[in-house]
Amino acid sequence: MNPQELKSIMSQGLLSFPLTDFDARGDFNARGYAERLEWLAPYGASALFAAGGTGEFFSLTGDEYPAIIKTAVETCRGKVPIIAGAGGPTRFAIQCAQEAERAGAHGILLLPHYLTEAGQEGLIAHVEQVCKSVKFGVIVYNRNVCKLTPESLAILAERCPNLIGFKDGIGDIELMSAIYMKMGERFAYLGGLPTAEVYAAAYKALGTPVYSSAVFNFIPRTAMDFYEAVRTDDMATQHRLLKDFFMPYLRIRNQGAGYAVSIVKAGAKLVGHDAGPVRAPLTELKPAELEQLDALIRKLGPQ
């Protein structure tokens, strides 16, 4: 798949980030991961992001990363495209990107570099070096310490033909509008705030109708129903699901730092697709929070 083909895929449909399966000791569970992908693939997501944020990329080692991407590619071949997460320090991000390309992934989502702040010149250099280390498509994730300006993105678009996508995880409407107005159709745009469904209608109005769903990991039918409601401007269905599920879900998620991932793993366990524990520094939901989440899921009915 060339970068422009990936851009086309990124421009429509619902995307999702499968959890990474760990066993009771916290080691990668390849069999469980393959079974998870086999379960999720038929639901209709346009692409799946292996080892992304919800897949705990930030806790993975360089040794186990290739096996995760290889498992995803082999399991989903001919079913759904796989985009790999890559990030951290520039040289590590390059290493991940090249491993993903060798494994047969269709592109990467470039997550933020680690810890240190950087000016626009440094951010440009970071993204450019990763893009030029591979031939397949790259999607850059604006979040936390990586906050590219419209001007920086224009420079990168000129220098890096395989930079084909932009994912927003900041939620600055003014910045997002400025980026879209400057870059237009040069990029495929992806809404990437945690629990993106809450922002989906607003981002569609900004020219970003595509988003990634974390809850797809445990309520895939509902996630697809909500996306279809956004696609067709069915506000009645959107408001019903926001009121009955997503807003109460956010109240649980917001009770603990790092719960944006922990609550998804908890949800998967509750519906019979246990992905194992989260890795430190993340923590599990408390028993009362699990009960609240279970009640919300049950109200949605079979998935």
C-alpha positions in Angstrom: 0.0 0.0 0.0 1.5 3.3 -1.0 1.1 6.5 1.1 -1.7 7.9 -1.1 -3.7 4.6 -0.7 -3.3 4.9 3.0 -4.5 8.5 2.9 -7.6 7.4 1.1 -8.3 4.8 3.8 -7.7 7.3 6.5 -10.2 9.7 5.0 -13.3 7.7 5.7 -14.8 5.2 8.2 -14.2 4.5 11.9 -10.7 3.7 13.1 -9.7 1.9 16.3 -6.8 1.0 18.5 -6.8 -2.6 19.8 -5.6 -3.3 23.2 -2.3 -5.2 23.6 -2.8 -8.5 25.4 -0.6 -9.3 28.3 -0.6 -12.5 30.4 -0.9 -12.7 34.2 2.9 -11.9 34.5 2.5 -8.8 32.2 4.2 -10.4 29.2 2.9 -10.1 25.6 0.3 -12.7 24.9 0.4 -13.3 21.2 -2.4 -15.8 21.1 -4.8 -13.6 23.0 -3.9 -10.6 20.8 -4.5 -12.6 17.6 -7.9 -13.8 19.0 -8.8 -10.2 19.8 -8.0 -9.0 16.3 -10.0 -11.8 14.8 -13.0 -10.8 16.9 -12.7 -7.1 16.1 -11.8 -7.2 12.4 -15.3 -8.2 11.0 -17.1 -5.2 12.7 -16.1 -2.8 9.9 -13.4 -0.5 11.2 -11.5 1.0 8.2 -8.1 0.3 9.9 -6.7 -0.9 13.2 -3.7 0.7 14.9 -1.5 -1.9 16.5 0.6 -0.8 19.5 -1.1 2.6 19.7 -1.9 4.6 22.7 -4.7 2.3 23.8 -2.4 -0.6 23.0 0.1 0.8 25.7 2.8 1.7 23.2 4.4 3.8 25.9 5.1 0.6 28.0 6.4 -1.7 25.3 10.0 -2.7 24.9 12.0 -2.6 21.7 12.3 -6.4 21.8 8.6 -7.1 22.0 7.4 -4.4 19.6 8.2 -6.3 16.3 6.2 -9.4 17.5 3.2 -7.3 18.2 3.2 -5.7 14.8 3.9 -9.0 13.1 1.0 -10.7 14.9 -1.4 -7.9 13.9 -0.3 -7.9 10.3 -0.5 -11.7 9.9 -3.8 -12.0 11.7 -5.5 -9.2 9.7 -4.0 -9.7 6.3 -6.7 -9.4 3.7 -9.3 -8.3 6.4 -8.3 -4.8 7.6 -5.2 -2.6 7.2 -2.8 -2.3 10.1 -1.2 1.0 11.1 1.5 0.7 13.7 2.2 3.0 16.6 5.7 4.5 16.7 7.1 7.2 18.9 9.4 8.2 21.7 13.0 9.4 21.1 13.7 10.0 17.4 16.0 7.1 16.9 13.7 4.7 18.7 10.8 6.0 16.7 12.8 5.4 13.5 13.6 1.9 14.8 9.9 1.2 15.4 8.9 2.6 12.0 11.4 0.5 10.1 10.4 -2.6 12.1 6.7 -1.9 11.2 7.6 -1.5 7.5 9.5 -4.8 7.5 6.6 -6.6 9.2 4.2 -5.5 6.5 2.3 -2.7 8.3 0.6 -0.2 6.0 1.9 2.9 7.8 2.6 4.4 11.2 1.0 6.8 13.6 3.9 8.9 14.9 3.2 9.4 18.6 4.9 12.3 20.5 8.5 12.1 21.5 9.4 11.4 25.1 9.3 14.0 27.9 11.4 16.9 26.8 9.9 20.1 25.3 11.0 21.1 21.9 10.6 24.1 19.6 9.1 24.0 16.2 12.5 23.5 14.5 13.2 20.5 16.6 9.7 19.0 16.1 10.1 19.4 12.3 13.5 17.7 12.4 12.0 14.8 14.5 9.1 14.2 12.2 11.1 14.6 9.0 13.8 12.1 10.1 11.1 9.5 10.9 9.3 10.1 7.6 12.5 9.8 5.6 13.5 6.6 7.3 10.6 4.7 5.6 8.6 4.6 2.4 5.1 3.9 3.6 2.6 6.5 4.9 3.1 8.5 8.2 0.3 10.1 10.3 1.6 12.6 12.9 -0.2 12.9 16.2 -0.4 16.4 17.7 -0.5 15.8 21.4 1.3 16.8 24.6 4.9 17.8 23.9 4.3 17.6 20.1 2.2 20.6 19.1 3.0 21.4 15.5 1.8 24.7 14.0 0.2 25.1 10.6 3.4 26.7 9.3 5.5 23.7 10.6 3.1 21.2 9.0 3.3 23.1 5.7 7.1 22.7 5.8 6.8 19.0 6.6 4.3 18.5 3.8 6.8 20.0 1.4 9.7 17.9 2.6 7.9 14.6 3.3 5.6 13.3 0.6 4.8 10.3 2.7 3.4 12.4 5.6 -0.2 11.9 4.6 -2.2 12.3 7.9 -2.8 14.5 10.9 -4.3 13.3 14.1 -5.4 15.9 16.7 -5.2 15.0 20.4 -5.1 18.6 21.7 -8.7 19.8 21.2 -7.7 23.4 20.4 -10.5 24.3 18.0 -8.7 27.5 16.8 -5.5 25.6 16.0 -7.4 22.8 14.3 -9.3 25.2 12.1 -6.1 27.0 11.2 -4.4 23.8 10.2 -7.3 22.7 8.1 -7.6 26.0 6.4 -3.9 26.1 5.6 -3.4 22.4 4.6 -6.8 21.6 3.1 -6.8 18.3 1.2 -3.1 17.7 1.6 -3.7 15.6 4.7 -6.3 13.1 5.9 -7.5 14.3 9.3 -8.3 12.2 12.3 -9.9 13.2 15.6 -7.9 11.7 18.4 -9.0 13.1 21.7 -9.7 10.5 24.4 -13.2 9.1 24.0 -13.5 10.8 20.6 -17.2 10.1 20.3 -17.9 13.1 22.6 -16.2 15.4 20.1 -17.1 13.7 16.9 -19.9 16.0 15.7 -17.9 19.1 16.4 -14.8 17.8 14.6 -16.9 16.7 11.6 -18.1 20.4 11.3 -14.4 21.4 11.2 -13.7 19.1 8.3 -12.5 16.1 10.3 -15.3 13.4 10.0 -13.0 10.5 10.9 -12.0 9.6 14.4 -10.6 6.7 16.4 -12.7 4.8 18.9 -11.3 3.2 22.0 -14.6 1.8 23.1 -14.7 -0.2 19.9 -12.5 -2.6 21.9 -15.4 -3.8 24.0 -18.7 -2.4 22.5 -17.8 -2.6 18.8 -21.5 -2.7 17.6 -22.3 0.4 19.6 -19.1 2.2 18.4 -20.1 1.5 14.8 -23.7 2.6 15.4 -22.4 5.9 16.9 -20.1 6.4 13.9 -23.0 5.8 11.5 -25.1 8.4 13.4 -22.2 10.9 13.1 -21.8 10.1 9.4 -25.5 10.6 8.7 -26.0 13.5 11.1 -28.5 11.5 13.1 -28.4 13.7 16.2 -31.2 11.8 18.0 -29.0 8.6 18.1 -25.9 10.6 19.0 -27.6 12.4 21.9 -29.2 9.2 23.1 -25.9 7.3 23.3 -24.1 10.3 24.7 -26.6 10.6 27.5 -27.1 6.9 28.2 -23.5 5.7 27.8 -20.7 8.1 27.0 -21.3 10.8 29.6 -21.6 8.3 32.5 -18.6 6.5 31.0 -16.6 9.7 31.2 -17.5 10.1 34.8 -15.9 6.8 35.6 -12.9 7.4 33.3 -12.2 10.7 35.0 -12.0 9.2 38.5 -8.4 8.1 37.9 -5.3 9.4 36.0 -4.5 7.0 33.1 -8.0 5.5 33.2 -8.5 6.3 29.5 -6.6 3.0 28.8 -7.4 1.2 32.1 -11.2 1.5 31.6 -11.0 0.1 28.1 -9.1 -3.0 29.3 -11.7 -3.3 32.1 -14.5 -3.1 29.5 -12.9 -5.8 27.4 -12.7 -8.1 30.4 -16.3 -7.5 31.3 -17.5 -8.6 27.9 -15.5 -11.8 27.9 -12.4 -10.6 25.9 -9.9 -10.2 28.7 -6.6 -8.5 27.6 -4.8 -9.0 30.9 -3.6 -6.4 33.3 -2.4 -2.9 32.4 1.3 -2.3 32.9 2.7 0.2 35.5 2.4 3.1 35.9 -1.2 2.6 34.9 -3.6 1.1 37.5 -6.7 -1.0 37.4 -10.2 0.3 38.0 -11.5 -0.1 41.6 -14.3 -2.7 42.3 -17.0 0.0 42.6 -15.9 1.5 39.3 -16.0 -1.9 37.6 -19.6 -2.4 38.8 -20.6 1.0 37.4 -19.0 0.2 34.0 -20.6 -3.3 33.9 -24.0 -1.7 34.5 -23.5 0.7 31.6 -22.4 -2.0 29.2 -25.3 -4.3 30.1 -27.8 -1.5 29.2 -26.4 -1.4 25.7 -27.4 -5.1 25.0 -25.5 -7.7 23.0 -22.6 -6.6 20.9 
